[in-house]
Amino acid sequence: MKLATAIISLLLAASVAADGTSHIRRSRRVNQDSSCMEITALGVLGGPVTDIGLAQSSTLVTYGTVADDCTSGVKLMFDIGRGAVTNLSKKWNFGTKDIDAIFITHIHSDHVNDLSIFLQNLWHFNGSPVDIVCSQDAQVTGSDGVTRTMSCQQLVEHIDDPFTASGEIAQRRAENAARNAEGPSGLANTVLFAPAEEPEVVWSSGGVQVKAIRTNHVGGSAAYRVDTPAGSVVISGDASNDSGDPTARPYSTSDQVELLANGADVLVHAVIHPSALRSAPGEPGLPEAIYNRQSTAQDVGAMAQRLGTADLILTHQIPPVGSNRFQNLLNKNDYRQIIADDGGYTGTVLVATDMDSIRIPKNQS
């Protein structure tokens, strides 16, 4: 009986390859104390639009051990577009009190819409201050010759204004005097930095370090890199090439992001599909000026291949998979094909939808 059991066990554990070679499959016991990092797309929608129920730009990065699903270390949000806070609650029922820091790539509404909701929720339930990491004020001269200021600091300081003016903040403080007297904005610990041409550390905690670098999109734009003992990930924001003349630049992607992403395990990158370019005035699609502020799928794939990045996550998709915004319904293979065939990328591509995630190291699950 014991012999029969042993034979059956061996048969179940063995497989025979096409060349006749026998391979024994051994169960891998994962060390529960091993460190790991998980990257989750909380929102993948690009632009100030509503489309097929998707949340706007937001990426969650968590770090911890296998035993706690990579969550006992730090929990970081990169951008916080509309719907991000709702999706945050779907991830192990995380709440605003669980987040250690929020990093803003640039001050466009599709990247910050839920910051107000986040801070209101944190304030309502008497949470502790959270770090809001973003660039210093940036002066931007538009095509009309007028210089304007892009200001993360002003966004945060005035984020309560509608609710203060409406009387809600005063009314809710009357219900609970323990709530911060400054309102929700009083719980924002704004950490400002000047985006530079080289990666610089802008935040760190418990063996986790976040670096930033200047990028080209709008004034004050930045990309971020998270380094942990388990691995590294880079979040591009809406970065594109610095050249003002799209016909003169060798590619649409950012040299700064490429520098930042050197040696990273995962690259989370915004992407635009060629079908998004308007073919003629009055036709569906984006005008060239807006299209050229993004990185094309082909060039994102080529950059990831140059870097040797193992995993590429496509987010801020214009248009998103399943949308007919430009009368051209795309599926995930439409993006993958351009990334691989035109861009030459041979790594793993995740054309993300809301709540998709990657864990590294990959064998720690």
N, C-alpha and C positions, 0 to 999 in steps of 0.2 A: 504493500500500500504506500509506504513511504517512498519507494523507488518510483512508483507510478506518478505520485505527486511531484517528485523532483523532475521527472521527464516532461510532464505537462508544463511546469513552470519554465523550463528551458525553452520549450517550443513557443510559449507565449512571448518570451523575451527576445527571441531571435527573429531576424528577417534575412532574406537572401536577396542580394543585389542582382542586377541584370547580368553582371559578369560572373555570377555564381559564388561570389565572396559572401561569407556569412558575417553579419554584423549583429552584435548583441546590444540591445537597447537597455541601458541601465537607468533606473529612476534617479533623478538628480534631487538631492535634498538641499533645499535652499537655506542658507544661513539666515535666520530671522533677524540677526543683529547687523547684517550687511546694510550699508547705506544705499539709498536709491533716490532718484529724482523723477518726478512726473510732470509732464508738460501737457496742459489741457486747454483746448480752444474753447473759451467761454463764449466767444462771438466771432464770426468770420465775415460779417457783412461790411462792405466798404462803401463809404459815402453816406450823406444825410438823407437816406431813403428808407422805405419799408419794403421788404422783399421776402416773400414766402416764409414769413414767420421767424426769420433768423435774427439773432442778436448782433449788435454792432461790435466793432473790434475790441477784443479783450483776450488776454492769455494769462492763465494761472500757472505758476511754477511752484511746486511744493518739494520739500526735501526732508528726509527722515530715514527711517529704517524699514526693512521689509515687514517687520512685525506690525508696524502701524500704518502700512500702506503709504509710506513715504511722506508722512505728514507731521512727525513730531518735531522737526527742526524749524523751518520757516515756511511761510505761505505768502507768496508775492503775486500781486496783480500787475500786469503790464497793459495799460490803457483800460478804460472802463466805459465803453460805449453803451448805448441803450440795450437793456436786457441782460447785461452782464451780472448784475446783482441777483436777479432771479435765477440765472443759471448757476451762480455760485452756490446757491442754496441746494441745488440738485447734486452737487459734488460732496458726498458724505455729509450732507446737511450743514455745510459750512455757513457761518453767518459773518456779519461784518466784524464782529469782535475777534474772529479767528485770523484776520489778515494783519500781517506785520508791516507791510508797506505797499503803496501804489505808485507805479512809475508811469509818467505820462510821456509819450513820444513826441507829441505836438498838440497844439491847442486848436483842434478841429472838433466840431460837435460830435462826430461819429466815434471819437476816441475819449470823450469826457462826459457824455450825456448823463451817465448814471452816477457820476461823482456826487451830485446833489442827493440822490436817493441813498447812496452809501452813507454819507455823513449824517443825513437826517435819521436814518435807522440807528446808527451808532450812538447818536445823541439821545434819541428817544429812550433807548435801553441802557443809558448811563455807561456807555463804553469808555475805554481809555483812548487818549490821542493816538492817531495813526500817522506814520510818515507819508507825506505826499512828495515824491521826488520828481522834479521837473526843472527845466532850464530857466535861467534868468530872463528878464525882459529882453525882447529882440526887436530892433527897428527894421521895418520892411517897407521898401519903396515899390509901389505897384506900377502896373503898366500905365496908369494915369499920372504918374509922377508924384503922387502923394505918399508921404512917409507915415506909416502907422506902427503901432506897438502891439506885438503879440505878447500877452502877459499871463502866465500861469498863476502868478501871485495874485493878480487882480481877480482872476476867475475864482480862486479859492476864497479870497477875502469877501467877495460879494455874492457867494453862492447861496447865502440865506436871504438875500434882499427881497425876492418876491414873497417869501413866507413871513418875513418880518413886516413888510408893508401890508400884508393881508391880515395881520394880527395873530396868525397861528402860533408863532414862536412864543409870544407873550402868554397866549391862552394855555399852551402846553406846559410852560414853566409854572403857571399858576396851579396846575394839577400836580406837579412834582417839582418842588424847589431844588431837588438834588441835581436836576439837569443843569448842564454847563450854562452859566449866565451869559456867555458870549454867543450861544446858539450853536448849531452844527459846525459852523466854520471854526469855532473855538477848539474843536477836536482834531483839526488839521495841523499837523506839525510840518509845515512846508520846508522842504530841503531843496534849496536852489543851487544850481551849478551853471557854469559857463561851458557849453559844449566846445570841446577842443578837437584838434586834428588827430590827436593820438588818444587811445583809450585811457581813461582816468577813473579811479575808484570813486564812486559817489555814495555807496552805502555798503555796510557789512554787518554781519551778526553771526555768531556761532559757527565759524568756519565757512560761511557763505559770503561771497563777495560779488558786488554788482559794479560793473564798469559801464561807462557811457562814452559815446563819440558823436561828434557833430555829423549831421546828414543834411542832404538837400531835399527839401519838399516845400516847407514854409519856414519863416523865421523861427529860430529856436528848436528846430527839429533835432531829434537825437535817436540813436539806436542803443540797445542795452545788451550786455552779456552777463549771464549768471554763471559763476564758477562755484562748484561744490565738490566735496570729496568723491561724489558719485559720477560727476561729469559736468559738461558745460552746454549751455544753450544760448543762442543769440536771437534777439527779437528785433527785426529791422525797422518797425514802424513803416511809414510810407516812403521810405528812402528811394531816391533815384540818382542818376548821374548829375554831376555838377555843371556839365556843359550847358550853356544857354542855347546852343544850336544843336538840335537833335540830329541833324544831317552830318555834323562834324564829329560826333562822339562815337567811340568804338562799340559801346553797349549802353544800355539804359540803367544798369545797376550801379550801386554806389561803391566807389573805391574805399570809402571809410568803413562801410559795413563789411566789405571783403577783408579789410585789415583786422577789424574787430573779431570776425568769425574764424580767423586762422586757428586751426586746431580744435574747434568746437565740435561736439558730438552731434548737435541738432541745430538746424537753422530754421527759424520761423520767419517766413518772408511774405510780405504783401505781393500780390500779383495781379496783372491785368492781361486779359486775353485779347488777341488781335481783333476779334470780332467787335470789341468795344469801341473801336475807332470809327468815327462818323465818316462815311464814304463821300458824302456830299451835303451841302447845306440843306437843312430840312429833313434829312434822313435820320433814323435812329442811331444812337451812339454818342460818344463824347467828342468835343472839339479837340483839335491837336494840342492846344495849350494845356488842357487838363490831362489828356492821355499821356503826354510826354513828362508829366510830373510823377508818373508811376514806373515801376519796373515790369518789363514784359516777361511772359512765361518762359520764352526761349532764353532770355538773358539770365533769368534767375537760375534756370537749369544749368547753363554754362558756368555761372559763378560757383554754384555748389559743386560742380565737377572739378573745377580748378582747385577748390579748397579741399576736395576729398571728403566732404561732409557725408557721414553715414546716413543721416535722416534729414529729409527736407519736408517741412510742414507748410503747405500753402494756405494762407489766410488773407483776409481783406480782399477777397476775390471780386474782381470786376469783369464780367458779371458773376454772381455766385452760381454754383451748380444748381440746376433745376429752375433757374429764373429765365423768363423770356423778356427781360427788360429791354433788350436791344433786338427783339424779334429773332433771336438765335438761341434756341434752347440747348444748353451745354450739359454734358455729363462729366463724371470724373475722368473718364478716359480721354476726353478732349484736352484737358489740362495735362494729363500724364503723357500723352503722345507728343505734345510740343516740348515738354520738359525733357523727355528722353530722345526723341528723334531729332528735333531742331536744336535743343540745348546740349544734347550729348550726355545727360546725367545718367549714371548707372547705379546710383544708390536707391534707397527706399523713399518713395514719395507718398505723403499723406495729403490728399486733397481734402482738407478738413471741413467738417460741418460742426455745428455747435455740439460741444461735449466730447468730441473725439480727443484721444490722448495717446501719448507715447511715454513709456517708462524706460529709464536707463539706470544701470546696465540692463540690457534686455532679458538676461537670464535671471533677474531678481524679481520674479513674480510667481 
